[in-house]
Amino acid sequence: MTMVEYFSFLPYGKYAFYVWLAYGVSSLTIITLFISAKRNHTKTILSLKNKFSIND
């Protein structure tokens, strides 16, 4: 199998722009949601640590 045959699926005919745009938007959305969830998790953990910390 040559490289041309291996990557022949990339153009997707006349719909390539829409297909790759959909892949890009989906990937960007998933990455953004992951980063947002990670930030919220860290912020929540710090907030709970501060709330329940024992002050001598």
All heavy atoms as atom14 arrays in JSON, in Angstrom:
{
  "sequence": "MTMVEYFSFLPYGKYAFYVWLAYGVSSLTIITLFISAKRNHTKTILSLKNKFSIND",
  "atom14_mask": [
    [1, 1, 1, 1, 1, 1, 1, 1, 0, 0, 0, 0, 0, 0],
    [1, 1, 1, 1, 1, 1, 1, 0, 0, 0, 0, 0, 0, 0],
    [1, 1, 1, 1, 1, 1, 1, 1, 0, 0, 0, 0, 0, 0],
    [1, 1, 1, 1, 1, 1, 1, 0, 0, 0, 0, 0, 0, 0],
    [1, 1, 1, 1, 1, 1, 1, 1, 1, 0, 0, 0, 0, 0],
    [1, 1, 1, 1, 1, 1, 1, 1, 1, 1, 1, 1, 0, 0],
    [1, 1, 1, 1, 1, 1, 1, 1, 1, 1, 1, 0, 0, 0],
    [1, 1, 1, 1, 1, 1, 0, 0, 0, 0, 0, 0, 0, 0],
    [1, 1, 1, 1, 1, 1, 1, 1, 1, 1, 1, 0, 0, 0],
    [1, 1, 1, 1, 1, 1, 1, 1, 0, 0, 0, 0, 0, 0],
    [1, 1, 1, 1, 1, 1, 1, 0, 0, 0, 0, 0, 0, 0],
    [1, 1, 1, 1, 1, 1, 1, 1, 1, 1, 1, 1, 0, 0],
    [1, 1, 1, 1, 0, 0, 0, 0, 0, 0, 0, 0, 0, 0],
    [1, 1, 1, 1, 1, 1, 1, 1, 1, 0, 0, 0, 0, 0],
    [1, 1, 1, 1, 1, 1, 1, 1, 1, 1, 1, 1, 0, 0],
    [1, 1, 1, 1, 1, 0, 0, 0, 0, 0, 0, 0, 0, 0],
    [1, 1, 1, 1, 1, 1, 1, 1, 1, 1, 1, 0, 0, 0],
    [1, 1, 1, 1, 1, 1, 1, 1, 1, 1, 1, 1, 0, 0],
    [1, 1, 1, 1, 1, 1, 1, 0, 0, 0, 0, 0, 0, 0],
    [1, 1, 1, 1, 1, 1, 1, 1, 1, 1, 1, 1, 1, 1],
    [1, 1, 1, 1, 1, 1, 1, 1, 0, 0, 0, 0, 0, 0],
    [1, 1, 1, 1, 1, 0, 0, 0, 0, 0, 0, 0, 0, 0],
    [1, 1, 1, 1, 1, 1, 1, 1, 1, 1, 1, 1, 0, 0],
    [1, 1, 1, 1, 0, 0, 0, 0, 0, 0, 0, 0, 0, 0],
    [1, 1, 1, 1, 1, 1, 1, 0, 0, 0, 0, 0, 0, 0],
    [1, 1, 1, 1, 1, 1, 0, 0, 0, 0, 0, 0, 0, 0],
    [1, 1, 1, 1, 1, 1, 0, 0, 0, 0, 0, 0, 0, 0],
    [1, 1, 1, 1, 1, 1, 1, 1, 0, 0, 0, 0, 0, 0],
    [1, 1, 1, 1, 1, 1, 1, 0, 0, 0, 0, 0, 0, 0],
    [1, 1, 1, 1, 1, 1, 1, 1, 0, 0, 0, 0, 0, 0],
    [1, 1, 1, 1, 1, 1, 1, 1, 0, 0, 0, 0, 0, 0],
    [1, 1, 1, 1, 1, 1, 1, 0, 0, 0, 0, 0, 0, 0],
    [1, 1, 1, 1, 1, 1, 1, 1, 0, 0, 0, 0, 0, 0],
    [1, 1, 1, 1, 1, 1, 1, 1, 1, 1, 1, 0, 0, 0],
    [1, 1, 1, 1, 1, 1, 1, 1, 0, 0, 0, 0, 0, 0],
    [1, 1, 1, 1, 1, 1, 0, 0, 0, 0, 0, 0, 0, 0],
    [1, 1, 1, 1, 1, 0, 0, 0, 0, 0, 0, 0, 0, 0],
    [1, 1, 1, 1, 1, 1, 1, 1, 1, 0, 0, 0, 0, 0],
    [1, 1, 1, 1, 1, 1, 1, 1, 1, 1, 1, 0, 0, 0],
    [1, 1, 1, 1, 1, 1, 1, 1, 0, 0, 0, 0, 0, 0],
    [1, 1, 1, 1, 1, 1, 1, 1, 1, 1, 0, 0, 0, 0],
    [1, 1, 1, 1, 1, 1, 1, 0, 0, 0, 0, 0, 0, 0],
    [1, 1, 1, 1, 1, 1, 1, 1, 1, 0, 0, 0, 0, 0],
    [1, 1, 1, 1, 1, 1, 1, 0, 0, 0, 0, 0, 0, 0],
    [1, 1, 1, 1, 1, 1, 1, 1, 0, 0, 0, 0, 0, 0],
    [1, 1, 1, 1, 1, 1, 1, 1, 0, 0, 0, 0, 0, 0],
    [1, 1, 1, 1, 1, 1, 0, 0, 0, 0, 0, 0, 0, 0],
    [1, 1, 1, 1, 1, 1, 1, 1, 0, 0, 0, 0, 0, 0],
    [1, 1, 1, 1, 1, 1, 1, 1, 1, 0, 0, 0, 0, 0],
    [1, 1, 1, 1, 1, 1, 1, 1, 0, 0, 0, 0, 0, 0],
    [1, 1, 1, 1, 1, 1, 1, 1, 1, 0, 0, 0, 0, 0],
    [1, 1, 1, 1, 1, 1, 1, 1, 1, 1, 1, 0, 0, 0],
    [1, 1, 1, 1, 1, 1, 0, 0, 0, 0, 0, 0, 0, 0],
    [1, 1, 1, 1, 1, 1, 1, 1, 0, 0, 0, 0, 0, 0],
    [1, 1, 1, 1, 1, 1, 1, 1, 0, 0, 0, 0, 0, 0],
    [1, 1, 1, 1, 1, 1, 1, 1, 0, 0, 0, 0, 0, 0]
  ],
  "atom14_positions": [
    [[0.85, -1.18, 0.0], [0.0, 0.0, 0.0], [0.9, 1.24, 0.0], [1.75, 1.39, 0.85], [-0.91, -0.01, 1.23], [-1.81, 1.18, 1.31], [-2.91, 1.18, 2.73], [-4.18, 0.1, 2.17], [0.0, 0.0, 0.0], [0.0, 0.0, 0.0], [0.0, 0.0, 0.0], [0.0, 0.0, 0.0], [0.0, 0.0, 0.0], [0.0, 0.0, 0.0]],
    [[0.64, 2.15, -0.93], [1.43, 3.36, -1.02], [0.81, 4.44, -0.13], [-0.32, 4.32, 0.34], [1.49, 3.87, -2.47], [0.17, 4.23, -2.87], [2.05, 2.81, -3.41], [0.0, 0.0, 0.0], [0.0, 0.0, 0.0], [0.0, 0.0, 0.0], [0.0, 0.0, 0.0], [0.0, 0.0, 0.0], [0.0, 0.0, 0.0], [0.0, 0.0, 0.0]],
    [[1.57, 5.51, 0.07], [1.07, 6.62, 0.9], [-0.15, 7.28, 0.26], [-1.05, 7.72, 0.95], [2.18, 7.64, 1.11], [3.3, 7.13, 2.0], [2.72, 6.66, 3.63], [2.75, 8.23, 4.43], [0.0, 0.0, 0.0], [0.0, 0.0, 0.0], [0.0, 0.0, 0.0], [0.0, 0.0, 0.0], [0.0, 0.0, 0.0], [0.0, 0.0, 0.0]],
    [[-0.18, 7.33, -1.07], [-1.33, 7.92, -1.76], [-2.58, 7.1, -1.48], [-3.66, 7.66, -1.22], [-1.05, 8.01, -3.28], [-2.28, 8.47, -4.03], [0.13, 8.93, -3.55], [0.0, 0.0, 0.0], [0.0, 0.0, 0.0], [0.0, 0.0, 0.0], [0.0, 0.0, 0.0], [0.0, 0.0, 0.0], [0.0, 0.0, 0.0], [0.0, 0.0, 0.0]],
    [[-2.47, 5.8, -1.52], [-3.61, 4.95, -1.21], [-4.0, 5.06, 0.26], [-5.19, 5.04, 0.6], [-3.28, 3.49, -1.53], [-3.13, 3.2, -3.0], [-2.61, 1.8, -3.25], [-2.09, 1.16, -2.31], [-2.75, 1.34, -4.38], [0.0, 0.0, 0.0], [0.0, 0.0, 0.0], [0.0, 0.0, 0.0], [0.0, 0.0, 0.0], [0.0, 0.0, 0.0]],
    [[-3.01, 5.18, 1.12], [-3.28, 5.23, 2.55], [-4.04, 6.51, 2.94], [-4.93, 6.48, 3.77], [-1.97, 5.13, 3.32], [-2.15, 5.01, 4.81], [-2.65, 3.86, 5.38], [-1.84, 6.07, 5.65], [-2.83, 3.74, 6.74], [-2.01, 5.97, 7.02], [-2.51, 4.8, 7.55], [-2.69, 4.7, 8.9], [0.0, 0.0, 0.0], [0.0, 0.0, 0.0]],
    [[-3.68, 7.63, 2.31], [-4.31, 8.91, 2.65], [-5.38, 9.32, 1.64], [-5.76, 10.48, 1.58], [-3.26, 10.01, 2.76], [-2.37, 9.85, 3.96], [-1.04, 9.52, 3.81], [-2.87, 10.02, 5.23], [-0.22, 9.36, 4.91], [-2.07, 9.86, 6.34], [-0.74, 9.54, 6.18], [0.0, 0.0, 0.0], [0.0, 0.0, 0.0], [0.0, 0.0, 0.0]],
    [[-5.9, 8.4, 0.87], [-6.89, 8.74, -0.14], [-8.24, 9.14, 0.47], [-9.05, 9.77, -0.19], [-7.1, 7.57, -1.09], [-7.65, 6.47, -0.39], [0.0, 0.0, 0.0], [0.0, 0.0, 0.0], [0.0, 0.0, 0.0], [0.0, 0.0, 0.0], [0.0, 0.0, 0.0], [0.0, 0.0, 0.0], [0.0, 0.0, 0.0], [0.0, 0.0, 0.0]],
    [[-8.48, 8.83, 1.72], [-9.74, 9.18, 2.37], [-9.78, 10.65, 2.8], [-10.84, 11.19, 3.08], [-10.0, 8.31, 3.6], [-9.09, 8.6, 4.75], [-9.46, 9.48, 5.74], [-7.84, 8.0, 4.84], [-8.62, 9.76, 6.79], [-6.99, 8.26, 5.89], [-7.38, 9.15, 6.88], [0.0, 0.0, 0.0], [0.0, 0.0, 0.0], [0.0, 0.0, 0.0]],
    [[-8.65, 11.32, 2.86], [-8.59, 12.69, 3.37], [-9.42, 13.72, 2.59], [-10.03, 14.58, 3.21], [-7.14, 13.16, 3.47], [-6.31, 12.47, 4.55], [-4.87, 12.96, 4.49], [-6.87, 12.71, 5.92], [0.0, 0.0, 0.0], [0.0, 0.0, 0.0], [0.0, 0.0, 0.0], [0.0, 0.0, 0.0], [0.0, 0.0, 0.0], [0.0, 0.0, 0.0]],
    [[-9.45, 13.7, 1.29], [-10.17, 14.75, 0.57], [-11.69, 14.74, 0.76], [-12.31, 15.78, 0.77], [-9.83, 14.5, -0.9], [-8.59, 13.72, -0.88], [-8.65, 12.91, 0.37], [0.0, 0.0, 0.0], [0.0, 0.0, 0.0], [0.0, 0.0, 0.0], [0.0, 0.0, 0.0], [0.0, 0.0, 0.0], [0.0, 0.0, 0.0], [0.0, 0.0, 0.0]],
    [[-12.32, 13.61, 0.95], [-13.78, 13.47, 1.13], [-14.55, 14.13, -0.01], [-15.65, 14.64, 0.19], [-14.23, 14.08, 2.46], [-13.88, 13.25, 3.65], [-12.9, 13.68, 4.54], [-14.5, 12.06, 3.9], [-12.57, 12.93, 5.66], [-14.19, 11.29, 5.02], [-13.21, 11.75, 5.88], [-12.89, 11.0, 6.97], [0.0, 0.0, 0.0], [0.0, 0.0, 0.0]],
    [[-13.99, 14.15, -1.18], [-14.7, 14.72, -2.33], [-14.97, 16.19, -2.14], [-14.15, 16.95, -1.66], [0.0, 0.0, 0.0], [0.0, 0.0, 0.0], [0.0, 0.0, 0.0], [0.0, 0.0, 0.0], [0.0, 0.0, 0.0], [0.0, 0.0, 0.0], [0.0, 0.0, 0.0], [0.0, 0.0, 0.0], [0.0, 0.0, 0.0], [0.0, 0.0, 0.0]],
    [[-16.16, 16.63, -2.54], [-16.5, 18.06, -2.45], [-16.94, 18.46, -1.04], [-17.2, 19.63, -0.8], [-17.58, 18.4, -3.47], [-18.87, 17.65, -3.29], [-19.85, 17.98, -4.4], [-21.1, 17.14, -4.25], [-22.06, 17.41, -5.29], [0.0, 0.0, 0.0], [0.0, 0.0, 0.0], [0.0, 0.0, 0.0], [0.0, 0.0, 0.0], [0.0, 0.0, 0.0]],
    [[-17.02, 17.53, -0.12], [-17.47, 17.83, 1.23], [-16.31, 17.94, 2.23], [-16.54, 17.99, 3.44], [-18.44, 16.75, 1.72], [-19.64, 16.61, 0.84], [-19.79, 15.51, 0.02], [-20.62, 17.6, 0.82], [-20.89, 15.38, -0.81], [-21.73, 17.48, 0.0], [-21.85, 16.37, -0.81], [-22.93, 16.26, -1.63], [0.0, 0.0, 0.0], [0.0, 0.0, 0.0]],
    [[-15.1, 18.0, 1.76], [-13.92, 17.99, 2.64], [-13.95, 19.16, 3.61], [-13.66, 18.99, 4.8], [-12.65, 18.03, 1.81], [0.0, 0.0, 0.0], [0.0, 0.0, 0.0], [0.0, 0.0, 0.0], [0.0, 0.0, 0.0], [0.0, 0.0, 0.0], [0.0, 0.0, 0.0], [0.0, 0.0, 0.0], [0.0, 0.0, 0.0], [0.0, 0.0, 0.0]],
    [[-14.29, 20.34, 3.15], [-14.3, 21.52, 4.03], [-15.24, 21.31, 5.21], [-14.88, 21.57, 6.36], [-14.7, 22.77, 3.24], [-14.82, 23.99, 4.1], [-13.7, 24.63, 4.59], [-16.07, 24.5, 4.43], [-13.81, 25.75, 5.38], [-16.2, 25.63, 5.22], [-15.06, 26.25, 5.7], [0.0, 0.0, 0.0], [0.0, 0.0, 0.0], [0.0, 0.0, 0.0]],
    [[-16.43, 20.84, 4.95], [-17.42, 20.65, 6.0], [-17.04, 19.52, 6.95], [-17.24, 19.64, 8.16], [-18.8, 20.37, 5.39], [-19.25, 21.47, 4.47], [-19.3, 21.29, 3.1], [-19.59, 22.72, 4.98], [-19.69, 22.31, 2.26], [-19.98, 23.75, 4.15], [-20.03, 23.54, 2.79], [-20.41, 24.54, 1.97], [0.0, 0.0, 0.0], [0.0, 0.0, 0.0]],
    [[-16.5, 18.45, 6.41], [-16.11, 17.31, 7.24], [-14.97, 17.7, 8.17], [-15.04, 17.48, 9.38], [-15.7, 16.11, 6.35], [-15.07, 15.01, 7.19], [-16.9, 15.58, 5.59], [0.0, 0.0, 0.0], [0.0, 0.0, 0.0], [0.0, 0.0, 0.0], [0.0, 0.0, 0.0], [0.0, 0.0, 0.0], [0.0, 0.0, 0.0], [0.0, 0.0, 0.0]],
    [[-13.91, 18.31, 7.63], [-12.76, 18.68, 8.47], [-13.11, 19.82, 9.42], [-12.59, 19.89, 10.53], [-11.55, 19.02, 7.61], [-11.02, 17.77, 6.98], [-11.02, 17.44, 5.68], [-10.44, 16.65, 7.67], [-10.48, 16.19, 5.49], [-10.12, 15.68, 6.69], [-10.18, 16.36, 9.0], [-9.54, 14.46, 7.01], [-9.6, 15.14, 9.31], [-9.28, 14.21, 8.34]],
    [[-14.01, 20.72, 9.01], [-14.47, 21.77, 9.91], [-15.24, 21.16, 11.08], [-15.06, 21.57, 12.23], [-15.36, 22.77, 9.16], [-15.86, 23.95, 9.98], [-14.69, 24.81, 10.43], [-16.84, 24.76, 9.17], [0.0, 0.0, 0.0], [0.0, 0.0, 0.0], [0.0, 0.0, 0.0], [0.0, 0.0, 0.0], [0.0, 0.0, 0.0], [0.0, 0.0, 0.0]],
    [[-16.06, 20.16, 10.81], [-16.8, 19.49, 11.88], [-15.86, 18.76, 12.83], [-16.04, 18.81, 14.05], [-17.8, 18.5, 11.28], [0.0, 0.0, 0.0], [0.0, 0.0, 0.0], [0.0, 0.0, 0.0], [0.0, 0.0, 0.0], [0.0, 0.0, 0.0], [0.0, 0.0, 0.0], [0.0, 0.0, 0.0], [0.0, 0.0, 0.0], [0.0, 0.0, 0.0]],
    [[-14.83, 18.09, 12.28], [-13.83, 17.45, 13.14], [-13.11, 18.48, 14.0], [-12.89, 18.27, 15.19], [-12.8, 16.7, 12.29], [-13.25, 15.37, 11.76], [-12.8, 14.92, 10.53], [-14.12, 14.55, 12.47], [-13.19, 13.7, 10.02], [-14.52, 13.33, 11.97], [-14.05, 12.92, 10.74], [-14.45, 11.7, 10.26], [0.0, 0.0, 0.0], [0.0, 0.0, 0.0]],
    [[-12.75, 19.59, 13.42], [-12.04, 20.64, 14.15], [-12.88, 21.25, 15.25], [-12.4, 21.42, 16.38], [0.0, 0.0, 0.0], [0.0, 0.0, 0.0], [0.0, 0.0, 0.0], [0.0, 0.0, 0.0], [0.0, 0.0, 0.0], [0.0, 0.0, 0.0], [0.0, 0.0, 0.0], [0.0, 0.0, 0.0], [0.0, 0.0, 0.0], [0.0, 0.0, 0.0]],
    [[-14.12, 21.58, 14.94], [-15.01, 22.17, 15.94], [-15.28, 21.18, 17.07], [-15.28, 21.55, 18.25], [-16.33, 22.64, 15.29], [-17.37, 23.0, 16.33], [-16.06, 23.82, 14.37], [0.0, 0.0, 0.0], [0.0, 0.0, 0.0], [0.0, 0.0, 0.0], [0.0, 0.0, 0.0], [0.0, 0.0, 0.0], [0.0, 0.0, 0.0], [0.0, 0.0, 0.0]],
    [[-15.49, 19.93, 16.72], [-15.73, 18.9, 17.74], [-14.51, 18.73, 18.65], [-14.64, 18.66, 19.88], [-16.06, 17.56, 17.09], [-17.22, 17.67, 16.32], [0.0, 0.0, 0.0], [0.0, 0.0, 0.0], [0.0, 0.0, 0.0], [0.0, 0.0, 0.0], [0.0, 0.0, 0.0], [0.0, 0.0, 0.0], [0.0, 0.0, 0.0], [0.0, 0.0, 0.0]],
    [[-13.34, 18.67, 18.06], [-12.12, 18.52, 18.85], [-11.9, 19.72, 19.75], [-11.56, 19.57, 20.93], [-10.91, 18.35, 17.93], [-11.04, 17.2, 17.16], [0.0, 0.0, 0.0], [0.0, 0.0, 0.0], [0.0, 0.0, 0.0], [0.0, 0.0, 0.0], [0.0, 0.0, 0.0], [0.0, 0.0, 0.0], [0.0, 0.0, 0.0], [0.0, 0.0, 0.0]],
    [[-12.09, 20.91, 19.21], [-11.92, 22.13, 20.01], [-12.92, 22.16, 21.17], [-12.56, 22.53, 22.29], [-12.09, 23.35, 19.12], [-11.85, 24.7, 19.77], [-10.39, 24.81, 20.21], [-12.19, 25.81, 18.8], [0.0, 0.0, 0.0], [0.0, 0.0, 0.0], [0.0, 0.0, 0.0], [0.0, 0.0, 0.0], [0.0, 0.0, 0.0], [0.0, 0.0, 0.0]],
    [[-14.14, 21.75, 20.92], [-15.16, 21.72, 21.97], [-14.8, 20.73, 23.07], [-14.9, 21.05, 24.26], [-16.53, 21.36, 21.37], [-16.86, 22.3, 20.35], [-17.61, 21.35, 22.44], [0.0, 0.0, 0.0], [0.0, 0.0, 0.0], [0.0, 0.0, 0.0], [0.0, 0.0, 0.0], [0.0, 0.0, 0.0], [0.0, 0.0, 0.0], [0.0, 0.0, 0.0]],
    [[-14.37, 19.55, 22.7], [-14.0, 18.53, 23.69], [-12.8, 18.98, 24.51], [-12.79, 18.82, 25.74], [-13.73, 17.18, 22.99], [-15.04, 16.61, 22.46], [-13.06, 16.2, 23.93], [-14.87, 15.42, 21.55], [0.0, 0.0, 0.0], [0.0, 0.0, 0.0], [0.0, 0.0, 0.0], [0.0, 0.0, 0.0], [0.0, 0.0, 0.0], [0.0, 0.0, 0.0]],
    [[-11.8, 19.57, 23.87], [-10.63, 20.06, 24.6], [-11.01, 21.18, 25.54], [-10.56, 21.21, 26.7], [-9.53, 20.5, 23.6], [-8.96, 19.28, 22.88], [-8.43, 21.29, 24.29], [-8.09, 19.61, 21.69], [0.0, 0.0, 0.0], [0.0, 0.0, 0.0], [0.0, 0.0, 0.0], [0.0, 0.0, 0.0], [0.0, 0.0, 0.0], [0.0, 0.0, 0.0]],
    [[-11.85, 22.1, 25.09], [-12.31, 23.21, 25.94], [-13.09, 22.69, 27.14], [-12.89, 23.17, 28.27], [-13.18, 24.18, 25.12], [-12.43, 24.65, 24.0], [-13.63, 25.35, 25.97], [0.0, 0.0, 0.0], [0.0, 0.0, 0.0], [0.0, 0.0, 0.0], [0.0, 0.0, 0.0], [0.0, 0.0, 0.0], [0.0, 0.0, 0.0], [0.0, 0.0, 0.0]],
    [[-13.96, 21.73, 26.93], [-14.73, 21.16, 28.04], [-13.83, 20.44, 29.04], [-14.04, 20.53, 30.25], [-15.8, 20.21, 27.51], [-16.98, 20.88, 26.82], [-17.88, 19.82, 26.18], [-17.77, 21.73, 27.78], [0.0, 0.0, 0.0], [0.0, 0.0, 0.0], [0.0, 0.0, 0.0], [0.0, 0.0, 0.0], [0.0, 0.0, 0.0], [0.0, 0.0, 0.0]],
    [[-12.81, 19.74, 28.54], [-11.88, 19.05, 29.42], [-11.11, 20.05, 30.28], [-10.99, 19.86, 31.5], [-10.91, 18.21, 28.59], [-9.88, 17.5, 29.42], [-10.21, 16.36, 30.13], [-8.59, 17.99, 29.51], [-9.26, 15.71, 30.91], [-7.64, 17.34, 30.28], [-7.98, 16.2, 30.98], [0.0, 0.0, 0.0], [0.0, 0.0, 0.0], [0.0, 0.0, 0.0]],
    [[-10.61, 21.11, 29.67], [-9.85, 22.13, 30.42], [-10.75, 22.83, 31.43], [-10.36, 23.05, 32.58], [-9.21, 23.13, 29.45], [-8.1, 22.44, 28.66], [-8.65, 24.34, 30.19], [-7.55, 23.26, 27.51], [0.0, 0.0, 0.0], [0.0, 0.0, 0.0], [0.0, 0.0, 0.0], [0.0, 0.0, 0.0], [0.0, 0.0, 0.0], [0.0, 0.0, 0.0]],
    [[-11.97, 23.14, 31.03], [-12.91, 23.79, 31.94], [-13.25, 22.89, 33.14], [-13.3, 23.36, 34.28], [-14.19, 24.14, 31.18], [-15.16, 24.67, 32.04], [0.0, 0.0, 0.0], [0.0, 0.0, 0.0], [0.0, 0.0, 0.0], [0.0, 0.0, 0.0], [0.0, 0.0, 0.0], [0.0, 0.0, 0.0], [0.0, 0.0, 0.0], [0.0, 0.0, 0.0]],
    [[-13.48, 21.62, 32.88], [-13.79, 20.69, 33.96], [-12.6, 20.54, 34.91], [-12.78, 20.49, 36.14], [-14.17, 19.33, 33.39], [0.0, 0.0, 0.0], [0.0, 0.0, 0.0], [0.0, 0.0, 0.0], [0.0, 0.0, 0.0], [0.0, 0.0, 0.0], [0.0, 0.0, 0.0], [0.0, 0.0, 0.0], [0.0, 0.0, 0.0], [0.0, 0.0, 0.0]],
    [[-11.4, 20.51, 34.37], [-10.2, 20.4, 35.2], [-10.04, 21.63, 36.08], [-9.74, 21.51, 37.28], [-8.97, 20.22, 34.29], [-7.68, 20.06, 35.02], [-7.6, 18.73, 35.72], [-6.22, 18.55, 36.31], [-6.18, 17.49, 37.28], [0.0, 0.0, 0.0], [0.0, 0.0, 0.0], [0.0, 0.0, 0.0], [0.0, 0.0, 0.0], [0.0, 0.0, 0.0]],
    [[-10.26, 22.82, 35.53], [-10.17, 24.05, 36.32], [-11.24, 24.08, 37.42], [-10.95, 24.46, 38.55], [-10.34, 25.27, 35.42], [-9.12, 25.59, 34.62], [-9.33, 26.85, 33.83], [-8.2, 27.12, 32.96], [-8.23, 27.93, 31.93], [-9.35, 28.55, 31.62], [-7.17, 28.11, 31.19], [0.0, 0.0, 0.0], [0.0, 0.0, 0.0], [0.0, 0.0, 0.0]],
    [[-12.46, 23.72, 37.07], [-13.53, 23.71, 38.06], [-13.26, 22.7, 39.17], [-13.54, 22.97, 40.34], [-14.88, 23.41, 37.41], [-15.4, 24.57, 36.62], [-15.02, 25.71, 36.85], [-16.27, 24.29, 35.67], [0.0, 0.0, 0.0], [0.0, 0.0, 0.0], [0.0, 0.0, 0.0], [0.0, 0.0, 0.0], [0.0, 0.0, 0.0], [0.0, 0.0, 0.0]],
    [[-12.7, 21.56, 38.82], [-12.37, 20.54, 39.81], [-11.31, 21.07, 40.78], [-11.45, 20.94, 42.0], [-11.88, 19.28, 39.11], [-11.52, 18.18, 40.05], [-10.26, 18.02, 40.55], [-12.26, 17.18, 40.58], [-10.23, 16.98, 41.36], [-11.44, 16.45, 41.38], [0.0, 0.0, 0.0], [0.0, 0.0, 0.0], [0.0, 0.0, 0.0], [0.0, 0.0, 0.0]],
    [[-10.27, 21.67, 40.23], [-9.2, 22.21, 41.07], [-9.73, 23.32, 41.96], [-9.4, 23.37, 43.15], [-8.06, 22.76, 40.17], [-7.61, 21.71, 39.32], [-6.91, 23.26, 41.01], [0.0, 0.0, 0.0], [0.0, 0.0, 0.0], [0.0, 0.0, 0.0], [0.0, 0.0, 0.0], [0.0, 0.0, 0.0], [0.0, 0.0, 0.0], [0.0, 0.0, 0.0]],
    [[-10.56, 24.2, 41.4], [-11.13, 25.3, 42.18], [-12.02, 24.76, 43.3], [-11.99, 25.27, 44.43], [-11.94, 26.21, 41.27], [-12.33, 27.52, 41.93], [-13.25, 28.36, 41.04], [-12.67, 28.61, 39.69], [-13.53, 29.47, 38.86], [0.0, 0.0, 0.0], [0.0, 0.0, 0.0], [0.0, 0.0, 0.0], [0.0, 0.0, 0.0], [0.0, 0.0, 0.0]],
    [[-12.8, 23.74, 43.03], [-13.68, 23.15, 44.03], [-12.88, 22.48, 45.15], [-13.21, 22.64, 46.33], [-14.63, 22.13, 43.38], [-15.37, 22.78, 42.36], [-15.58, 21.53, 44.4], [0.0, 0.0, 0.0], [0.0, 0.0, 0.0], [0.0, 0.0, 0.0], [0.0, 0.0, 0.0], [0.0, 0.0, 0.0], [0.0, 0.0, 0.0], [0.0, 0.0, 0.0]],
    [[-11.84, 21.76, 44.8], [-10.99, 21.11, 45.81], [-10.36, 22.16, 46.72], [-10.35, 22.0, 47.95], [-9.92, 20.23, 45.14], [-10.56, 19.06, 44.4], [-8.89, 19.74, 46.15], [-11.32, 18.09, 45.29], [0.0, 0.0, 0.0], [0.0, 0.0, 0.0], [0.0, 0.0, 0.0], [0.0, 0.0, 0.0], [0.0, 0.0, 0.0], [0.0, 0.0, 0.0]],
    [[-9.82, 23.23, 46.15], [-9.22, 24.29, 46.97], [-10.26, 24.96, 47.86], [-9.98, 25.27, 49.02], [-8.54, 25.32, 46.08], [-7.27, 24.87, 45.39], [-6.78, 25.95, 44.43], [-6.2, 24.53, 46.4], [0.0, 0.0, 0.0], [0.0, 0.0, 0.0], [0.0, 0.0, 0.0], [0.0, 0.0, 0.0], [0.0, 0.0, 0.0], [0.0, 0.0, 0.0]],
    [[-11.44, 25.18, 47.32], [-12.51, 25.79, 48.11], [-12.91, 24.91, 49.28], [-13.11, 25.39, 50.41], [-13.72, 26.05, 47.21], [-14.81, 26.52, 47.95], [0.0, 0.0, 0.0], [0.0, 0.0, 0.0], [0.0, 0.0, 0.0], [0.0, 0.0, 0.0], [0.0, 0.0, 0.0], [0.0, 0.0, 0.0], [0.0, 0.0, 0.0], [0.0, 0.0, 0.0]],
    [[-13.02, 23.61, 49.05], [-13.38, 22.68, 50.13], [-12.26, 22.58, 51.17], [-12.54, 22.48, 52.37], [-13.71, 21.31, 49.55], [-15.02, 21.21, 48.79], [-15.14, 19.86, 48.12], [-16.2, 21.45, 49.73], [0.0, 0.0, 0.0], [0.0, 0.0, 0.0], [0.0, 0.0, 0.0], [0.0, 0.0, 0.0], [0.0, 0.0, 0.0], [0.0, 0.0, 0.0]],
    [[-11.02, 22.61, 50.72], [-9.9, 22.58, 51.66], [-9.92, 23.81, 52.56], [-9.69, 23.71, 53.76], [-8.56, 22.49, 50.93], [-8.24, 21.11, 50.44], [-6.87, 21.09, 49.77], [-6.54, 19.7, 49.27], [-5.24, 19.65, 48.6], [0.0, 0.0, 0.0], [0.0, 0.0, 0.0], [0.0, 0.0, 0.0], [0.0, 0.0, 0.0], [0.0, 0.0, 0.0]],
    [[-10.18, 24.98, 51.97], [-10.25, 26.2, 52.75], [-11.45, 26.2, 53.7], [-11.36, 26.68, 54.84], [-10.31, 27.42, 51.85], [-9.01, 27.69, 51.15], [-7.95, 27.3, 51.61], [-9.1, 28.36, 50.0], [0.0, 0.0, 0.0], [0.0, 0.0, 0.0], [0.0, 0.0, 0.0], [0.0, 0.0, 0.0], [0.0, 0.0, 0.0], [0.0, 0.0, 0.0]],
    [[-12.55, 25.67, 53.26], [-13.77, 25.67, 54.06], [-13.65, 24.74, 55.27], [-14.11, 25.07, 56.36], [-14.96, 25.23, 53.2], [-16.28, 25.28, 53.92], [-17.41, 24.93, 52.98], [-18.75, 25.0, 53.67], [-19.85, 24.7, 52.77], [0.0, 0.0, 0.0], [0.0, 0.0, 0.0], [0.0, 0.0, 0.0], [0.0, 0.0, 0.0], [0.0, 0.0, 0.0]],
    [[-13.02, 23.6, 55.1], [-12.96, 22.62, 56.15], [-11.61, 22.52, 56.83], [-11.34, 21.57, 57.55], [-13.36, 21.24, 55.62], [-14.81, 21.19, 55.22], [-15.17, 21.1, 53.88], [-15.81, 21.23, 56.17], [-16.5, 21.06, 53.5], [-17.14, 21.19, 55.81], [-17.49, 21.1, 54.46], [0.0, 0.0, 0.0], [0.0, 0.0, 0.0], [0.0, 0.0, 0.0]],
    [[-10.76, 23.5, 56.59], [-9.45, 23.47, 57.26], [-9.64, 23.82, 58.72], [-10.5, 24.6, 59.12], [-8.48, 24.45, 56.6], [-8.91, 25.77, 56.82], [0.0, 0.0, 0.0], [0.0, 0.0, 0.0], [0.0, 0.0, 0.0], [0.0, 0.0, 0.0], [0.0, 0.0, 0.0], [0.0, 0.0, 0.0], [0.0, 0.0, 0.0], [0.0, 0.0, 0.0]],
    [[-8.81, 23.22, 59.56], [-8.88, 23.43, 61.01], [-7.87, 24.52, 61.35], [-6.68, 24.39, 61.1], [-8.57, 22.14, 61.76], [-9.6, 21.08, 61.41], [-8.54, 22.4, 63.26], [-9.29, 19.71, 61.99], [0.0, 0.0, 0.0], [0.0, 0.0, 0.0], [0.0, 0.0, 0.0], [0.0, 0.0, 0.0], [0.0, 0.0, 0.0], [0.0, 0.0, 0.0]],
    [[-8.37, 25.59, 61.92], [-7.5, 26.69, 62.35], [-7.22, 26.52, 63.85], [-8.12, 26.43, 64.65], [-8.15, 28.03, 62.11], [-8.35, 28.31, 60.62], [-7.54, 27.87, 59.82], [-9.41, 29.02, 60.29], [0.0, 0.0, 0.0], [0.0, 0.0, 0.0], [0.0, 0.0, 0.0], [0.0, 0.0, 0.0], [0.0, 0.0, 0.0], [0.0, 0.0, 0.0]],
    [[-5.95, 26.48, 64.2], [-5.58, 26.29, 65.61], [-5.74, 27.52, 66.42], [-5.45, 28.57, 66.27], [-4.14, 25.77, 65.72], [-4.06, 24.34, 65.19], [-5.05, 23.62, 65.34], [-3.0, 23.99, 64.63], [0.0, 0.0, 0.0], [0.0, 0.0, 0.0], [0.0, 0.0, 0.0], [0.0, 0.0, 0.0], [0.0, 0.0, 0.0], [0.0, 0.0, 0.0]]
  ]
}
